[in-house]
């Protein structure tokens, strides 16, 4: 008997390019590269290598280096706003909702280090790019609406003052959360404190308590 002829191996079909997945990898790599190297030091070659794509593909999807930097900066804001939308604050007492927003903000700064790094880079560059992002105000508006809701609920319950501007108040939240994270290396060295996860959690709790006391109509008295 003659051996049966073996059937030819089927060649795998080339995988269809997933444009969205490629864009995602490019953005992720760009966030890391721009946050680590700044705008001037970042290299498209490095981003292409990390994202496992070609340089022409990056240019095709995003344009030049400045356009990719703008996309990464915008993405950093999209990420924090997306996380805030997931917070289940609607059913929380107003004070607990403020504490939860403060806790999230500081933890986001820790877990997404590129956010603070990109903000530092953009401020050193004079804010030239952020002013060119057409929908930056729309990206921020859900946060301000959510925070405004919490403040109004607190005022309606007689807990919070009724003269707090939500945008101004968020700037204060971000400020209190930003400094312990952005300056943790120098703070640790100068003040000889161990800045670890427990220390940062405590700072979030302290910031939340300070902000609650600022909001209270009774000038900070009360339980909490």
C-alpha positions in Angstrom: 0.0 0.0 0.0 1.3 3.4 -0.9 1.2 5.8 2.0 -1.5 8.4 1.8 -0.3 11.6 0.5 -0.1 14.1 3.3 -2.4 17.1 2.8 -0.5 20.3 2.4 -0.4 22.5 5.6 -2.7 25.4 5.5 -0.9 28.7 5.7 -2.4 30.8 8.5 -4.4 33.7 7.2 -2.7 37.0 7.9 -4.3 38.6 10.9 -6.5 41.5 9.9 -5.0 44.7 11.3 -7.0 45.9 14.3 -6.7 49.7 13.9 -8.2 50.4 17.3 -5.8 48.1 19.1 -2.9 49.6 17.3 -4.0 53.1 18.2 -4.3 52.0 21.8 -0.8 50.5 21.9 0.6 53.7 20.4 -1.1 55.9 22.9 0.0 53.7 25.8 3.6 53.8 24.6 3.4 57.5 24.0 2.1 58.2 27.5 5.1 56.3 28.9 7.7 57.9 26.6 6.5 61.5 26.9 6.1 61.2 30.7 9.6 59.7 31.1 11.5 61.8 28.6 9.4 65.0 28.2 8.4 66.4 24.9 11.9 67.2 23.7 13.5 63.9 24.7 10.7 61.6 23.5 11.5 59.6 20.4 9.0 58.2 17.9 11.4 55.3 17.3 11.0 54.3 20.9 7.3 54.6 20.8 7.1 52.5 17.7 9.2 49.8 19.2 7.2 49.7 22.4 3.9 49.7 20.5 5.2 47.1 18.1 4.2 49.2 15.1 6.0 51.0 12.3 6.8 54.7 12.4 4.8 55.3 9.2 1.8 53.8 11.0 2.2 56.3 13.9 2.3 59.1 11.4 -0.7 57.7 9.6 -2.8 57.5 12.7 -1.7 60.6 14.6 0.5 62.9 12.4 3.8 64.3 13.6 5.4 64.2 17.0 3.6 67.3 18.2 0.3 65.8 17.2 1.1 62.5 19.0 2.1 64.5 22.1 -1.2 66.3 22.0 -3.1 63.0 21.7 -1.2 61.6 24.7 -1.9 64.7 26.8 -5.6 64.6 25.9 -5.7 60.8 26.7 -4.3 61.5 30.2 -7.3 63.8 30.9 -9.7 61.3 29.3 -8.5 58.6 31.6 -9.0 60.5 34.9 -12.4 61.8 33.8 -13.4 58.2 32.9 -12.4 57.0 36.3 -14.4 59.7 38.0 -17.5 58.8 36.1 -17.3 55.3 37.5 -17.4 56.6 41.1 -20.7 55.6 42.7 -21.2 58.9 44.5 -24.9 59.6 43.7 -26.1 57.4 46.6 -23.5 58.5 49.1 -24.0 61.2 51.7 -22.4 64.4 50.4 -19.5 64.3 52.8 -18.7 60.7 51.9 -18.9 61.6 48.2 -16.3 64.3 48.7 -14.0 61.9 50.6 -14.4 59.3 47.8 -13.5 61.9 45.1 -10.4 63.0 47.0 -9.3 59.4 47.6 -9.7 58.6 43.9 -7.9 61.7 42.8 -4.8 61.0 44.8 -4.8 57.3 43.9 -5.1 58.1 40.2 -2.1 60.4 40.5 -0.2 57.5 42.0 -1.4 54.7 39.7 -1.1 56.8 36.5 2.2 58.5 36.9 2.2 59.9 33.4 -0.7 62.2 34.3 1.4 64.3 36.7 4.5 64.0 34.4 2.6 65.2 31.4 1.1 68.1 33.3 4.6 69.1 34.5 5.8 68.9 30.9 2.9 70.9 29.5 3.3 73.7 32.1 7.0 73.9 31.4 6.1 74.4 27.8 3.7 77.2 28.7 0.5 75.3 28.1 0.8 75.7 24.3 -0.6 72.3 23.5 -3.5 72.1 25.9 -5.0 75.3 24.5 -5.1 73.7 21.1 -7.1 70.6 22.2 -10.6 71.6 20.9 -12.7 69.5 23.3 -10.7 69.9 26.5 -13.5 71.9 28.2 -16.0 69.2 27.2 -13.8 66.5 28.7 -13.8 68.3 32.1 -17.5 69.2 32.2 -18.8 65.9 33.5 -16.5 66.2 36.5 -17.7 69.7 37.3 -21.3 68.6 36.9 -20.8 65.7 39.2 -19.0 67.8 41.8 -21.7 70.5 41.5 -24.3 67.9 42.2 -22.6 66.8 45.4 -22.2 70.4 46.6 -25.8 71.2 45.9 -27.0 68.1 47.7 -24.8 69.1 50.7 -26.2 72.6 50.7 -29.8 71.4 50.4 -29.3 69.2 53.4 -27.9 72.1 55.4 -24.4 70.5 55.7 -22.4 72.5 53.1 -22.1 76.2 52.4 -24.0 77.3 49.3 -21.3 79.6 47.9 -18.8 77.0 46.6 -17.9 77.1 42.9 -17.3 73.5 41.8 -14.5 74.3 39.4 -12.6 76.3 42.0 -13.2 73.6 44.6 -11.8 70.9 42.3 -8.7 72.9 41.8 -8.2 72.8 45.6 -8.8 69.0 45.6 -6.3 68.5 42.8 -3.8 70.7 44.6 -3.9 68.8 47.9 -3.6 65.5 46.1 -1.0 66.6 43.6 1.8 67.8 45.9 2.3 64.7 48.0 2.6 62.6 44.8 4.6 64.9 42.6 7.1 65.8 45.3 7.3 62.6 47.2 11.0 62.0 46.5 12.1 65.5 47.7 9.6 65.4 50.6 11.0 62.0 51.7 14.6 63.2 51.5 14.1 66.6 53.2 11.7 65.6 56.0 12.9 62.1 56.5 9.5 60.5 56.1 8.8 57.2 54.5 6.4 57.9 51.7 4.7 54.6 50.9 1.2 53.5 50.1 0.1 53.9 53.7 1.4 57.4 54.0 -0.3 58.4 50.8 -3.6 56.9 51.9 -3.3 59.0 55.1 -2.7 62.1 53.1 -5.9 61.4 51.1 -7.8 61.0 54.3 -6.4 64.2 55.8 -7.1 66.1 52.6 -10.7 64.9 52.6 -11.2 65.9 56.2 -9.7 69.4 55.6 -12.0 69.9 52.6 -15.1 68.7 54.5 -14.4 71.1 57.3 -14.0 73.9 54.7 -17.4 73.1 53.2 -19.4 72.8 56.4 -21.8 75.6 57.3 -20.9 75.2 61.0 -17.3 76.2 60.3 -15.8 72.7 60.6 -17.6 71.4 63.7 -19.4 68.1 63.6 -18.7 64.4 63.5 -16.4 63.0 60.9 
